[in-house]
Amino acid sequence: MKILDGKKISNDIKDEIAAEVAQMKERGEKVPHLAAVLVGNDGASLTYVGSKVRSCKKIGFESTLIQLPEETTEETLLQKVQELNANPEIDGYIVQLPLPKHIDEQKVLMAVDPDKDVDGFHPVNFGKMALDMESFISATPFGIMELLKRYDVDTEGKNVVVIGRSHIVGRPISILMSQKGKAANSTVTLTHSRTKNIQELTQQADIIVSALGVPEFLKAEMVKEGAVIIDVGITRVADDSREKGYYITGDVDFDNVSKKASFITPVPGGVGPMTIAMLLKNTLLARERHRANKES
Ligand code: GUN
């Protein structure tokens, strides 16, 4: 069994990006600038956004964190989005999800300029991704693809079972892995809450991508010997004995499944850090595309 070490690979990617930023600075060019909008006080979102902003600083990007109160109206948020679209200093930005219930998430995501949509959530980017065109690919599926590529995991003609059909992970990764190319060319089955006999499908899978958010859902008896396991779940489980009052766990019963797996991502330290690295990668791409558009 080999660990797909997302922490290590994400650090490699961040080092590569930092080297490019250093060169940009030497040439006297503007460095990439990422902004993040956070509405409300959701603990997990605060942690994720904080981590994204800290990573920007480390690699030499400019960053702006826009924190808005829970009671922010949809109108105010849409206005903020328009300001970010119009601000030439900002290369890319994200609106952290989930948004408070009184705000229409889809309406907000639709308002983001697709050229600054480094989350890849706008329909224009999702559509281009699905058609194999240049786009911004959502950071989590992009990170999974990169991890598979860098570990040279053989995906060609393999049976992939994706668990969960979210717009952010399950749906896009099922599309990407079925496309032509490296870490792809797979035969993909996308499973979800209405799938019957999910165990029969996972038992046949060469590669399983679990993006369900149910702690330790995937058990050893559901997995065949030698399977590749990608665990996208990050769930906070309440535990008073821990300093933070919770611990983080994935969708996979790691101790038992890892004994059968050929490759497996840990939680934490697997897909999570890759997501941040690929968001930074998208922001670098955004900067390069904006510069190229200006020159042409
Ligand atoms: N919430 C959970 N994951 C993500 C993500 O990748 N981007 C944003 N904007 N919100 C999230």
Boltz pocket constraint, residues with backbone or C-beta under 6 A from the ligand:
constraints:
  - pocket:
      binder: B
      contacts: [[A, 94], [A, 95], [A, 96], [A, 97], [A, 98], [A, 119], [A, 139], [A, 140], [A, 168], [A, 275]]
      max_distance: 6.0
